[in-house]
Structures are given as structure tokens and as C-alpha cells.
């Protein structure tokens, strides 16, 4: 059992060495894009929710 855990951890370490980590600039750019897209989508969903609420209220009183 202990041998399997050690083997697993060695394999994980080997795989992590193969990873190409993003540069600081790439990471900041990706974060900004994620935040902006999230804000745009949330505003869109909020507007659609408001319109559907108004339509439902006007139909069902």
C-alpha cells in the first residue's frame, strides 16, 4: 500500500515537471478576460431575468 502511494507521488511529480506554466503577464491577461466576461454575462442574465419577471407579472397579474 505504501509503495503504491510513493509511486503515485513520483508520477505526479514527473507530470508536473512537464507542465508549461503561464507567465505572470499571461495569467493577469487571462484573469482580466475572465472577470470581464463574467461581468458581461451576469449583466445579460440580470436583464433577461428582469424582462421575464416583468412579462410574467403582466401576463399573470
N, CA, C and O atoms as a printed pandas DataFrame, in Angstrom:
     atom_number atom_name residue_name chain_id  residue_number  x_coord  y_coord  z_coord
0              1         N          UNK        A               1    0.830   -1.192    0.000
1              2        CA          UNK        A               1    0.000    0.000    0.000
2              3         C          UNK        A               1    0.877    1.259    0.000
3              4         O          UNK        A               1    0.660    2.174   -0.795
4              5         N          UNK        A               2    1.861    1.297    0.892
5              6        CA          UNK        A               2    2.751    2.459    0.969
6              7         C          UNK        A               2    3.532    2.638   -0.328
7              8         O          UNK        A               2    3.789    3.762   -0.759
8              9         N          UNK        A               3    3.908    1.510   -0.949
9             10        CA          UNK        A               3    4.652    1.563   -2.208
10            11         C          UNK        A               3    3.840    2.191   -3.326
11            12         O          UNK        A               3    4.377    2.919   -4.161
12            13         N          UNK        A               4    2.527    1.904   -3.340
13            14        CA          UNK        A               4    1.651    2.474   -4.370
14            15         C          UNK        A               4    1.541    3.990   -4.203
15            16         O          UNK        A               4    1.514    4.734   -5.184
16            17         N          UNK        A               5    1.477    4.433   -2.953
17            18        CA          UNK        A               5    1.369    5.870   -2.700
18            19         C          UNK        A               5    2.641    6.576   -3.158
19            20         O          UNK        A               5    2.575    7.635   -3.783
20            21         N          UNK        A               6    3.797    5.993   -2.850
21            22        CA          UNK        A               6    5.073    6.585   -3.255
22            23         C          UNK        A               6    5.174    6.631   -4.778
23            24         O          UNK        A               6    5.611    7.630   -5.348
24            25         N          UNK        A               7    4.769    5.544   -5.429
25            26        CA          UNK        A               7    4.805    5.501   -6.897
26            27         C          UNK        A               7    3.892    6.574   -7.488
27            28         O          UNK        A               7    4.257    7.267   -8.437
28            29         N          UNK        A               8    2.709    6.696   -6.912
29            30        CA          UNK        A               8    1.763    7.708   -7.383
30            31         C          UNK        A               8    2.354    9.114   -7.255
31            32         O          UNK        A               8    2.282    9.912   -8.189
32            33         N          UNK        A               9    2.929    9.403   -6.111
33            34        CA          UNK        A               9    3.500   10.730   -5.892
34            35         C          UNK        A               9    4.676   11.006   -6.827
35            36         O          UNK        A               9    4.846   12.140   -7.274
36            37         N          UNK        A              10    5.479   10.007   -7.128
37            38        CA          UNK        A              10    6.579   10.179   -8.079
38            39         C          UNK        A              10    6.042   10.480   -9.479
39            40         O          UNK        A              10    6.582   11.322  -10.197
40            41         N          UNK        A              11    4.973    9.778   -9.853
41            42        CA          UNK        A              11    4.369   10.015  -11.165
42            43         C          UNK        A              11    3.756   11.411  -11.254
43            44         O          UNK        A              11    3.848   12.078  -12.285
44            45         N          UNK        A              12    3.132   11.840  -10.161
45            46        CA          UNK        A              12    2.561   13.184  -10.131
46            47         C          UNK        A              12    3.665   14.226  -10.298
47            48         O          UNK        A              12    3.510   15.186  -11.053
48            49         N          UNK        A              13    4.767   14.036   -9.599
49            50        CA          UNK        A              13    5.889   14.969   -9.699
50            51         C          UNK        A              13    6.443   15.012  -11.124
51            52         O          UNK        A              13    6.760   16.080  -11.647
52            53         N          UNK        A              14    6.553   13.832  -11.745
53            54        CA          UNK        A              14    7.059   13.778  -13.120
54            55         C          UNK        A              14    6.119   14.505  -14.074
55            56         O          UNK        A              14    6.576   15.206  -14.977
56            57         N          UNK        A              15    4.815   14.346  -13.885
57            58        CA          UNK        A              15    3.855   15.022  -14.758
58            59         C          UNK        A              15    3.880   16.533  -14.552
59            60         O          UNK        A              15    3.763   17.295  -15.511
60            61         N          UNK        A              16    4.033   16.963  -13.309
61            62        CA          UNK        A              16    4.068   18.398  -13.041
62            63         C          UNK        A              16    5.294   19.060  -13.657
63            64         O          UNK        A              16    5.262   20.250  -13.969
64            65         N          UNK        A              17    6.356   18.316  -13.833
65            66        CA          UNK        A              17    7.539   18.874  -14.482
66            67         C          UNK        A              17    7.299   19.127  -15.973
67            68         O          UNK        A              17    7.973   19.958  -16.582
68            69         N          UNK        A              18    6.343   18.411  -16.553
69            70        CA          UNK        A              18    6.033   18.560  -17.974
70            71         C          UNK        A              18    5.118   19.751  -18.254
71            72         O          UNK        A              18    4.997   20.192  -19.397
72            73         N          UNK        A              19    4.480   20.264  -17.217
73            74        CA          UNK        A              19    3.505   21.351  -17.379
74            75         C          UNK        A              19    4.224   22.638  -17.777
75            76         O          UNK        A              19    5.271   22.980  -17.229
76            77         N          UNK        A              20    3.638   23.338  -18.739
77            78        CA          UNK        A              20    4.156   24.666  -19.078
78            79         C          UNK        A              20    3.281   25.687  -18.357
79            80         O          UNK        A              20    2.129   25.911  -18.729
80            81         N          UNK        A              21    3.839   26.292  -17.337
81            82        CA          UNK        A              21    3.093   27.239  -16.529
82            83         C          UNK        A              21    3.027   28.588  -17.243
83            84         O          UNK        A              21    3.983   28.979  -17.912
84            85         N          UNK        A              22    1.904   29.303  -17.106
85            86        CA          UNK        A              22    1.786   30.603  -17.771
86            87         C          UNK        A              22    2.697   31.639  -17.116
87            88         O          UNK        A              22    3.022   31.550  -15.932
88            89         N          UNK        A              23    3.093   32.611  -17.914
89            90        CA          UNK        A              23    3.878   33.710  -17.369
90            91         C          UNK        A              23    2.948   34.613  -16.554
91            92         O          UNK        A              23    1.725   34.496  -16.628
92            93         N          UNK        A              24    3.541   35.495  -15.792
93            94        CA          UNK        A              24    2.737   36.414  -14.984
94            95         C          UNK        A              24    1.829   37.270  -15.874
95            96         O          UNK        A              24    0.667   37.511  -15.549
96            97         N          UNK        A              25    2.380   37.716  -16.988
97            98        CA          UNK        A              25    1.605   38.557  -17.911
98            99         C          UNK        A              25    0.407   37.786  -18.491
99           100         O          UNK        A              25   -0.700   38.319  -18.568
100          101         N          UNK        A              26    0.639   36.526  -18.898
101          102        CA          UNK        A              26   -0.449   35.694  -19.428
102          103         C          UNK        A              26   -1.517   35.452  -18.363
103          104         O          UNK        A              26   -2.712   35.487  -18.656
104          105         N          UNK        A              27   -1.088   35.210  -17.148
105          106        CA          UNK        A              27   -2.020   34.951  -16.063
106          107         C          UNK        A              27   -2.888   36.168  -15.764
107          108         O          UNK        A              27   -4.095   36.042  -15.560
108          109         N          UNK        A              28   -2.271   37.341  -15.740
109          110        CA          UNK        A              28   -3.027   38.571  -15.496
110          111         C          UNK        A              28   -4.007   38.814  -16.638
111          112         O          UNK        A              28   -5.156   39.185  -16.398
112          113         N          UNK        A              29   -3.564   38.609  -17.877
113          114        CA          UNK        A              29   -4.461   38.786  -19.026
114          115         C          UNK        A              29   -5.646   37.846  -18.982
115          116         O          UNK        A              29   -6.779   38.255  -19.234
116          117         N          UNK        A              30   -5.393   36.597  -18.665
117          118        CA          UNK        A              30   -6.477   35.609  -18.581
118          119         C          UNK        A              30   -7.445   35.951  -17.461
119          120         O          UNK        A              30   -8.656   35.786  -17.608
120          121         N          UNK        A              31   -6.916   36.425  -16.349
121          122        CA          UNK        A              31   -7.769   36.798  -15.221
122          123         C          UNK        A              31   -8.661   37.973  -15.588
123          124         O          UNK        A              31   -9.847   37.981  -15.258
124          125         N          UNK        A              32   -8.101   38.961  -16.263
125          126        CA          UNK        A              32   -8.890   40.124  -16.670
126          127         C          UNK        A              32   -9.998   39.704  -17.629
127          128         O          UNK        A              32  -11.141   40.138  -17.490
128          129         N          UNK        A              33   -9.661   38.864  -18.599
129          130        CA          UNK        A              33  -10.671   38.387  -19.551
130          131         C          UNK        A              33  -11.781   37.641  -18.811
131          132         O          UNK        A              33  -12.961   37.838  -19.102
132          133         N          UNK        A              34  -11.410   36.792  -17.862
133          134        CA          UNK        A              34  -12.404   36.024  -17.109
134          135         C          UNK        A              34  -13.334   36.941  -16.323
135          136         O          UNK        A              34  -14.549   36.744  -16.325
136          137         N          UNK        A              35  -12.771   37.937  -15.655
137          138        CA          UNK        A              35  -13.591   38.854  -14.861
138          139         C          UNK        A              35  -14.526   39.662  -15.759
139          140         O          UNK        A              35  -15.701   39.829  -15.432
140          141         N          UNK        A              36  -14.020   40.163  -16.882
141          142        CA          UNK        A              36  -14.843   40.973  -17.787
142          143         C          UNK        A              36  -15.974   40.134  -18.382
143          144         O          UNK        A              36  -17.120   40.583  -18.418
144          145         N          UNK        A              37  -15.670   38.934  -18.843
145          146        CA          UNK        A              37  -16.708   38.069  -19.425
146          147         C          UNK        A              37  -17.749   37.706  -18.369
147          148         O          UNK        A              37  -18.945   37.676  -18.660
148          149         N          UNK        A              38  -17.300   37.432  -17.150
149          150        CA          UNK        A              38  -18.235   37.113  -16.069
150          151         C          UNK        A              38  -19.171   38.280  -15.792
151          152         O          UNK        A              38  -20.371   38.079  -15.608
152          153         N          UNK        A              39  -18.637   39.495  -15.759
153          154        CA          UNK        A              39  -19.479   40.675  -15.543
154          155         C          UNK        A              39  -20.489   40.869  -16.670
155          156         O          UNK        A              39  -21.658   41.165  -16.419
156          157         N          UNK        A              40  -20.035   40.701  -17.911
157          158        CA          UNK        A              40  -20.937   40.871  -19.065
158          159         C          UNK        A              40  -22.063   39.841  -19.021
159          160         O          UNK        A              40  -23.228   40.180  -19.230
160          161         N          UNK        A              41  -21.717   38.593  -18.751
161          162        CA          UNK        A              41  -22.732   37.531  -18.714
162          163         C          UNK        A              41  -23.699   37.771  -17.559
163          164         O          UNK        A              41  -24.903   37.563  -17.715
164          165         N          UNK        A              42  -23.192   38.207  -16.393
165          166        CA          UNK        A              42  -24.104   38.435  -15.273
166          167         C          UNK        A              42  -25.048   39.598  -15.535
167          168         O          UNK        A              42  -26.214   39.543  -15.144
168          169         N          UNK        A              43  -24.568   40.645  -16.187
169          170        CA          UNK        A              43  -25.457   41.757  -16.538
170          171         C          UNK        A              43  -26.510   41.274  -17.535
171          172         O          UNK        A              43  -27.686   41.613  -17.402
172          173         N          UNK        A              44  -26.108   40.503  -18.512
173          174        CA          UNK        A              44  -27.054   39.972  -19.501
174          175         C          UNK        A              44  -28.122   39.108  -18.822
175          176         O          UNK        A              44  -29.314   39.271  -19.084
176          177         N          UNK        A              45  -27.696   38.201  -17.958
177          178        CA          UNK        A              45  -28.652   37.327  -17.268
178          179         C          UNK        A              45  -29.572   38.152  -16.374
179          180         O          UNK        A              45  -30.763   37.858  -16.269
180          181         N          UNK        A              46  -29.025   39.184  -15.728
181          182        CA          UNK        A              46  -29.863   40.054  -14.900
182          183         C          UNK        A              46  -30.923   40.765  -15.709
183          184         O          UNK        A              46  -32.073   40.860  -15.281
184          185         N          UNK        A              47  -30.549   41.270  -16.881
185          186        CA          UNK        A              47  -31.512   41.957  -17.749
186          187         C          UNK        A              47  -32.590   40.992  -18.240
187          188         O          UNK        A              47  -33.777   41.317  -18.217
188          189         N          UNK        A              48  -32.177   39.812  -18.680
189          190        CA          UNK        A              48  -33.148   38.813  -19.150
190          191         C          UNK        A              48  -34.078   38.405  -18.008
191          192         O          UNK        A              48  -35.282   38.251  -18.217
192          193         N          UNK        A              49  -33.537   38.231  -16.814
193          194        CA          UNK        A              49  -34.354   37.869  -15.654
194          195         C          UNK        A              49  -35.381   38.959  -15.365
195          196         O          UNK        A              49  -36.548   38.667  -15.102
196          197         N          UNK        A              50  -34.943   40.213  -15.413
197          198        CA          UNK        A              50  -35.853   41.336  -15.153
198          199         C          UNK        A              50  -36.970   41.371  -16.205
199          200         O          UNK        A              50  -38.137   41.566  -15.868
200          201         N          UNK        A              51  -36.606   41.182  -17.471
201          202        CA          UNK        A              51  -37.620   41.204  -18.537
202          203         C          UNK        A              51  -38.613   40.055  -18.389
203          204         O          UNK        A              51  -39.818   40.246  -18.553
204          205         N          UNK        A              52  -38.109   38.867  -18.079
205          206        CA          UNK        A              52  -39.007   37.718  -17.902
206          207         C          UNK        A              52  -39.904   37.901  -16.678
207          208         O          UNK        A              52  -41.063   37.487  -16.692
208          209         N          UNK        A              53  -39.376   38.517  -15.624
209          210        CA          UNK        A              53  -40.192   38.785  -14.443
210          211         C          UNK        A              53  -41.323   39.771  -14.774
211          212         O          UNK        A              53  -42.475   39.582  -14.384
212          213         N          UNK        A              54  -40.950   40.821  -15.503
213          214        CA          UNK        A              54  -41.984   41.799  -15.902
214          215         C          UNK        A              54  -43.024   41.164  -16.817
215          216         O          UNK        A              54  -44.217   41.431  -16.670
216          217         N          UNK        A              55  -42.594   40.332  -17.756
217          218        CA          UNK        A              55  -43.529   39.677  -18.666
218          219         C          UNK        A              55  -44.441   38.726  -17.892
219          220         O          UNK        A              55  -45.645   38.679  -18.147
220          221         N          UNK        A              56  -43.887   37.983  -16.968
221          222        CA          UNK        A              56  -44.693   37.057  -16.172
222          223         C          UNK        A              56  -45.701   37.807  -15.318
223          224         O          UNK        A              56  -46.858   37.400  -15.213
224          225         N          UNK        A              57  -45.265   38.905  -14.706
225          226        CA          UNK        A              57  -46.173   39.713  -13.882
226          227         C          UNK        A              57  -47.295   40.313  -14.720
227          228         O          UNK        A              57  -48.444   40.367  -14.280
228          229         N          UNK        A              58  -46.964   40.763  -15.927
229          230        CA          UNK        A              58  -48.007   41.378  -16.751
230          231         C          UNK        A              58  -49.004   40.337  -17.298
231          232         O          UNK        A              58  -50.176   40.645  -17.513
232          233         N          UNK        A              59  -48.529   39.128  -17.513
233          234        CA          UNK        A              59  -49.424   38.071  -18.019
234          235         C          UNK        A              59  -50.312   37.530  -16.894
235          236         O          UNK        A              59  -51.522   37.387  -17.066
236          237         N          UNK        A              60  -49.709   37.233  -15.756
237          238        CA          UNK        A              60  -50.440   36.584  -14.676
238          239         C          UNK        A              60  -50.929   37.544  -13.587
239          240         O          UNK        A              60  -51.548   37.119  -12.611
240          241         N          UNK        A              61  -50.654   38.810  -13.755
241          242        CA          UNK        A              61  -51.158   39.818  -12.839
242          243         C          UNK        A              61  -50.424   39.886  -11.575
243          244         O          UNK        A              61  -50.754   40.700  -10.713
